[in-house]
Amino acid sequence: MKQKNKKKKRMVTAIVIVAVVLIALRFILFPPVKELPTTGQYQFTSEDYWVTLDKADPYSKDGSKRQLQIRKWYPTDCSEPKPVVVASHGSCGTIGNNLSLYRELASHGYTVLAVVHPGQAASVKYENGKKTGPSGVFLKEVSALNPDETPEKAYEVFHKWMEIRTGDLGAVMDDYIAKNGATRFIAEGHSLGGSAAYAMARIRKDVIGVIALESPFMYDVKGAENGAFVFDGSDYEVPVLSVYSDASYPHLKEWGQYRNNAKFLESTNPLYTNIHYENIGHMGLCDLSMASPVLTAILDRGFQKAKARDMLTRLNEDCLAWVRSLPEGVKEKSE
């Protein structure tokens, strides 16, 4: 009897220790933080909805149709017509990739549609309640990617990713128009999401501006010859805001996939706005830097020197100012 009691006590002790460790780990990885305050005059809310594409999901094993989760952030008391921001997360990003920016924009009267790209997201929730994580195929593609060493293979992957992403964003825009009428869109994204945002300005006339947070012009890569990428280097016809951290800014002229970034950085075209934030890494341009400094440090291979709250506040201020500076009537893009 005594031995049984000892075993039970040891088991209870072990469970308690494991629970304490897990709780401690949870708070280490995701310490409690306050949301950044919004500065706009409008009250806002959010709701999730889903858009099902009329094609199979390339990451589905059973050939089921691709379904997108969208979180719509919108003001509840603003009737002024404004462009709608369509947001695309980075590789293995989340629906809240730049949550504080979405909330800030909504507080100033803008509607934001945060799109989850199944297979390329950390987590997606489907309309039936099922949840999935990133696709193993996608993770293998990311880990094997070496643009400077094998540009031909990288181009094939870039082309695949852009086809998936632009198809997703186009479907979300078409669905919104079907429900609300003609709309002007601003495409926004971080990393791979920003690459897709650039692409939408090439593809659609109703995209009147782009915000890309440290993103190569992936859609502009049209092939590879003699060990180098071949780009569409023509100018964009709408305003473009490109934001960089220390992770890529010093290397824009060195990395092959960033050749258009370097070109447009040096351009005198007034449609191009470029910002470089010092003392932060790649993940410092999304809300993970505030939500989990430890994970951010792991992904960026070191803690950033600047405070996440300060940098995100600055990023959101700059993005809002740029959005508000867009001309009311952007000329129609040429065919």
C-alpha positions as CSV (number, residue, x, y, z in Angstrom):
1,M,0.0,0.0,0.0
2,K,2.8,2.4,0.9
3,Q,4.6,1.6,-2.3
4,K,1.4,2.4,-4.3
5,N,1.1,5.7,-2.5
6,K,4.7,6.6,-3.2
7,K,4.2,5.8,-6.9
8,K,1.1,8.1,-6.9
9,K,3.0,10.9,-5.2
10,R,5.9,10.6,-7.7
11,M,3.5,10.6,-10.6
12,V,1.7,13.6,-9.2
13,T,5.0,15.4,-8.6
14,A,6.1,14.6,-12.2
15,I,2.9,15.9,-13.6
16,V,3.2,19.1,-11.6
17,I,6.8,19.6,-12.7
18,V,5.9,19.1,-16.4
19,A,2.9,21.5,-16.0
20,V,5.1,24.2,-14.4
21,V,7.8,23.8,-17.1
22,L,5.2,24.0,-19.9
23,I,3.6,27.1,-18.3
24,A,7.0,28.7,-17.8
25,L,7.9,27.9,-21.4
26,R,4.7,29.4,-22.6
27,F,5.4,32.7,-20.8
28,I,9.0,32.7,-22.0
29,L,8.0,32.3,-25.6
30,F,4.9,34.4,-25.5
31,P,5.1,36.8,-22.6
32,P,2.0,38.9,-21.8
33,V,2.0,42.1,-23.8
34,K,-0.4,45.0,-24.3
35,E,-1.8,45.7,-27.7
36,L,-0.5,48.8,-29.4
37,P,-3.0,51.6,-29.0
38,T,-4.8,52.8,-32.1
39,T,-4.8,56.5,-33.1
40,G,-7.8,56.7,-35.3
41,Q,-11.2,58.2,-34.5
42,Y,-13.2,55.1,-35.5
43,Q,-14.4,52.1,-33.6
44,F,-13.6,48.9,-35.3
45,T,-14.2,45.2,-35.1
46,S,-13.2,42.0,-36.9
47,E,-14.9,38.9,-38.3
48,D,-13.8,35.7,-40.1
49,Y,-15.2,34.4,-43.3
50,W,-14.1,31.9,-46.0
51,V,-13.7,31.9,-49.7
52,T,-13.6,28.6,-51.6
53,L,-11.8,28.7,-54.9
54,D,-13.0,26.7,-57.9
55,K,-9.9,24.7,-58.1
56,A,-8.0,22.0,-56.2
57,D,-5.7,23.0,-53.4
58,P,-2.1,22.2,-54.6
59,Y,-1.2,21.3,-51.0
60,S,-4.2,19.0,-50.5
61,K,-3.7,15.2,-50.4
62,D,-7.3,14.4,-51.3
63,G,-7.8,16.9,-54.2
64,S,-10.3,19.0,-52.3
65,K,-11.0,22.6,-53.4
66,R,-8.8,25.3,-51.9
67,Q,-10.5,27.3,-49.2
68,L,-9.2,30.6,-47.8
69,Q,-9.7,32.0,-44.3
70,I,-10.1,35.8,-44.2
71,R,-10.2,38.0,-41.2
72,K,-11.9,41.2,-42.0
73,W,-11.0,44.2,-39.9
74,Y,-13.3,47.2,-40.5
75,P,-14.6,50.4,-38.9
76,T,-18.1,50.2,-37.5
77,D,-19.0,53.9,-37.9
78,C,-17.2,55.1,-41.1
79,S,-19.2,55.6,-44.3
80,E,-16.5,57.4,-46.2
81,P,-15.4,55.3,-49.2
82,K,-11.8,54.2,-48.9
83,P,-9.5,51.7,-50.5
84,V,-9.6,48.2,-49.1
85,V,-6.3,46.7,-47.9
86,V,-5.7,43.1,-48.7
87,A,-2.9,41.6,-46.5
88,S,-0.8,38.6,-47.3
89,H,1.4,37.0,-44.6
90,G,5.0,35.7,-45.0
91,S,6.2,32.1,-45.2
92,C,4.6,30.2,-42.3
93,G,3.0,33.4,-41.1
94,T,-0.3,33.9,-39.4
95,I,-3.6,35.7,-39.9
96,G,-2.3,38.3,-37.5
97,N,1.1,38.8,-39.2
98,N,0.8,42.6,-38.9
99,L,-2.1,42.7,-36.5
100,S,-1.3,46.1,-35.0
101,L,-1.1,47.6,-38.5
102,Y,-4.5,46.1,-39.4
103,R,-6.1,47.6,-36.3
104,E,-4.5,50.9,-36.8
105,L,-5.7,51.2,-40.4
106,A,-9.2,50.1,-39.3
107,S,-9.3,52.8,-36.7
108,H,-8.7,55.4,-39.5
109,G,-11.6,54.1,-41.6
110,Y,-9.9,51.4,-43.7
111,T,-11.1,47.9,-44.2
112,V,-8.4,45.2,-44.0
113,L,-8.8,41.7,-45.4
114,A,-6.1,39.5,-43.8
115,V,-5.8,36.4,-45.9
116,V,-4.5,33.0,-44.8
117,H,-2.7,31.0,-47.5
118,P,-3.3,27.3,-46.7
119,G,-0.1,25.2,-46.9
120,Q,2.1,28.2,-46.5
121,A,0.7,29.4,-43.1
122,A,1.6,28.4,-39.6
123,S,-2.1,27.7,-39.0
124,V,-5.3,27.9,-40.9
125,K,-8.9,27.3,-39.7
126,Y,-11.4,26.1,-42.2
127,E,-15.1,26.8,-42.2
128,N,-15.9,23.4,-40.8
129,G,-13.7,24.1,-37.8
130,K,-10.7,21.9,-39.0
131,K,-7.3,23.3,-38.5
132,T,-4.0,22.5,-40.4
133,G,-0.5,23.8,-40.3
134,P,2.1,24.3,-43.0
135,S,2.5,21.7,-45.8
136,G,5.5,19.4,-45.8
137,V,5.9,20.1,-49.5
138,F,6.1,23.8,-48.9
139,L,8.6,23.4,-46.0
140,K,10.8,21.2,-48.2
141,E,10.6,23.9,-51.0
142,V,11.7,26.6,-48.5
143,S,14.5,24.6,-47.0
144,A,15.9,23.6,-50.4
145,L,15.7,27.1,-51.9
146,N,19.1,28.5,-52.9
147,P,18.5,31.4,-55.4
148,D,22.1,32.4,-55.9
149,E,23.4,28.8,-56.4
150,T,20.5,27.3,-58.4
151,P,18.5,30.2,-59.9
152,E,16.8,27.9,-62.5
153,K,15.3,25.7,-59.7
154,A,14.5,28.8,-57.6
155,Y,12.6,30.3,-60.5
156,E,10.4,27.3,-60.8
157,V,9.6,27.6,-57.1
158,F,9.0,31.4,-57.3
159,H,6.7,30.9,-60.2
160,K,4.7,28.2,-58.3
161,W,4.4,30.3,-55.2
162,M,3.4,33.4,-57.1
163,E,0.7,31.5,-59.0
164,I,-0.7,30.2,-55.7
165,R,-0.6,33.5,-53.9
166,T,-1.9,35.7,-56.7
167,G,-4.7,33.2,-57.3
168,D,-5.6,33.5,-53.6
169,L,-5.5,37.3,-53.5
170,G,-7.4,37.6,-56.8
171,A,-10.2,35.4,-55.5
172,V,-10.5,37.4,-52.3
173,M,-10.7,40.7,-54.3
174,D,-13.2,39.3,-56.7
175,D,-15.4,38.0,-53.8
176,Y,-15.3,41.4,-52.1
177,I,-16.3,43.2,-55.3
178,A,-19.2,40.7,-55.9
179,K,-20.5,41.5,-52.4
180,N,-19.7,45.2,-52.2
181,G,-19.3,46.6,-55.8
182,A,-16.4,48.2,-57.5
183,T,-13.5,48.7,-55.1
184,R,-10.0,50.1,-55.1
185,F,-7.4,47.9,-53.4
186,I,-4.1,48.3,-51.7
187,A,-2.0,45.1,-51.6
188,E,0.1,44.6,-48.5
189,G,2.4,41.9,-47.3
190,H,5.4,40.8,-45.4
191,S,8.2,38.7,-47.0
192,L,6.6,36.2,-49.4
193,G,3.4,38.1,-48.9
194,G,4.9,41.3,-50.0
195,S,6.2,39.6,-53.2
196,A,2.6,38.6,-53.9
197,A,1.5,42.2,-53.1
198,Y,3.9,43.6,-55.7
199,A,2.5,41.0,-58.2
200,M,-1.1,42.2,-57.8
201,A,-0.1,45.6,-59.0
202,R,1.2,44.0,-62.2
203,I,-1.9,41.9,-62.6
204,R,-4.9,44.1,-61.6
205,K,-6.0,47.6,-62.5
206,D,-8.0,48.0,-59.3
207,V,-4.8,47.7,-57.2
208,I,-3.8,51.3,-56.6
209,G,-0.8,50.8,-54.3
210,V,1.5,48.3,-52.7
211,I,3.1,48.0,-49.3
212,A,5.8,45.4,-49.2
213,L,7.7,44.6,-46.0
214,E,11.1,43.3,-47.0
215,S,10.1,41.4,-50.1
216,P,11.9,40.5,-53.3
217,F,10.1,41.3,-56.6
218,M,9.5,37.6,-57.1
219,Y,6.7,37.9,-59.7
220,D,9.1,40.0,-61.8
221,V,11.5,37.0,-62.2
222,K,10.6,35.6,-65.6
223,G,13.2,32.9,-65.9
224,A,16.9,32.2,-65.4
225,E,19.7,32.2,-68.0
226,N,23.5,31.6,-67.6
227,G,23.2,31.3,-63.8
228,A,21.2,34.6,-63.3
229,F,17.6,35.6,-63.0
230,V,15.9,37.3,-65.9
231,F,13.6,40.1,-64.7
232,D,10.8,42.2,-65.9
233,G,12.4,45.5,-65.1
234,S,9.6,47.8,-66.3
235,D,8.4,50.5,-63.9
236,Y,5.3,50.1,-61.8
237,E,2.4,52.3,-62.6
238,V,1.1,52.8,-59.0
239,P,2.7,54.0,-55.8
240,V,4.9,51.4,-54.1
241,L,6.2,51.5,-50.5
242,S,9.1,49.1,-49.9
243,V,10.3,48.7,-46.3
244,Y,13.6,47.0,-45.3
245,S,15.4,45.9,-42.2
246,D,19.0,45.3,-41.6
247,A,18.5,41.7,-42.8
248,S,18.3,42.5,-46.5
249,Y,19.0,46.2,-47.0
250,P,22.9,45.9,-47.1
251,H,22.6,43.0,-49.5
252,L,20.1,44.2,-52.2
253,K,22.9,44.5,-54.8
254,E,24.4,41.1,-53.8
255,W,21.4,38.8,-53.8
256,G,20.2,37.8,-57.2
257,Q,16.4,37.7,-56.3
258,Y,16.6,41.3,-55.1
259,R,18.0,42.8,-58.3
260,N,14.8,44.7,-59.0
261,N,14.7,46.0,-55.4
262,A,18.2,47.5,-55.9
263,K,17.1,48.9,-59.2
264,F,14.0,50.6,-57.9
265,L,15.8,51.7,-54.8
266,E,18.0,53.9,-57.0
267,S,15.2,55.0,-59.3
268,T,14.1,58.6,-59.4
269,N,10.5,57.5,-60.1
270,P,8.3,59.5,-57.6
271,L,6.0,56.4,-57.3
272,Y,8.6,54.6,-55.3
273,T,9.1,55.1,-51.6
274,N,11.8,53.2,-49.8
275,I,12.3,53.0,-46.0
276,H,15.1,51.2,-44.1
277,Y,14.7,50.6,-40.4
278,E,18.0,50.0,-38.6
279,N,18.7,47.7,-35.6
280,I,16.0,45.2,-36.4
281,G,15.9,41.9,-38.4
282,H,13.4,40.4,-40.9
283,M,10.8,39.4,-38.3
284,G,11.0,42.9,-36.7
285,L,8.7,44.0,-39.5
286,C,5.8,41.9,-38.2
287,D,4.0,41.6,-34.9
288,L,5.9,38.4,-33.8
289,S,8.7,40.7,-32.7
290,M,6.4,42.0,-30.0
291,A,4.5,38.8,-29.3
292,S,7.5,36.6,-28.9
293,P,11.0,38.3,-28.7
294,V,12.5,34.8,-28.1
295,L,11.1,33.3,-31.3
296,T,12.0,36.4,-33.2
297,A,15.6,36.1,-32.0
298,I,15.7,32.5,-33.0
299,L,14.4,33.2,-36.5
300,D,16.6,36.3,-37.0
301,R,19.6,34.7,-35.3
302,G,19.9,37.3,-32.6
303,F,17.9,39.7,-30.5
304,Q,17.1,43.0,-32.2
305,K,18.6,46.1,-30.7
306,A,15.5,48.3,-31.1
307,K,12.4,47.9,-29.0
308,A,9.7,46.0,-30.8
309,R,6.9,48.3,-29.6
310,D,8.7,51.4,-30.8
311,M,9.6,49.9,-34.2
312,L,6.1,48.6,-34.8
313,T,4.6,52.0,-33.8
314,R,6.9,53.7,-36.3
315,L,6.2,51.1,-39.0
316,N,2.5,51.6,-38.6
317,E,2.8,55.4,-38.6
318,D,4.8,55.3,-41.8
319,C,2.4,52.9,-43.5
320,L,-0.6,54.9,-42.5
321,A,0.9,58.2,-43.6
322,W,1.8,56.6,-47.0
323,V,-1.7,55.1,-47.4
324,R,-3.3,58.5,-46.6
325,S,-1.0,60.2,-49.2
326,L,-2.3,58.1,-52.1
327,P,-4.0,60.3,-54.7
328,E,-7.8,60.2,-54.6
329,G,-7.9,59.3,-58.3
330,V,-5.1,57.1,-59.5
331,K,-4.9,57.1,-63.3
332,E,-5.9,53.9,-64.9
333,K,-3.0,51.6,-65.7
334,S,-2.2,50.9,-69.3
335,E,-2.9,47.5,-70.9
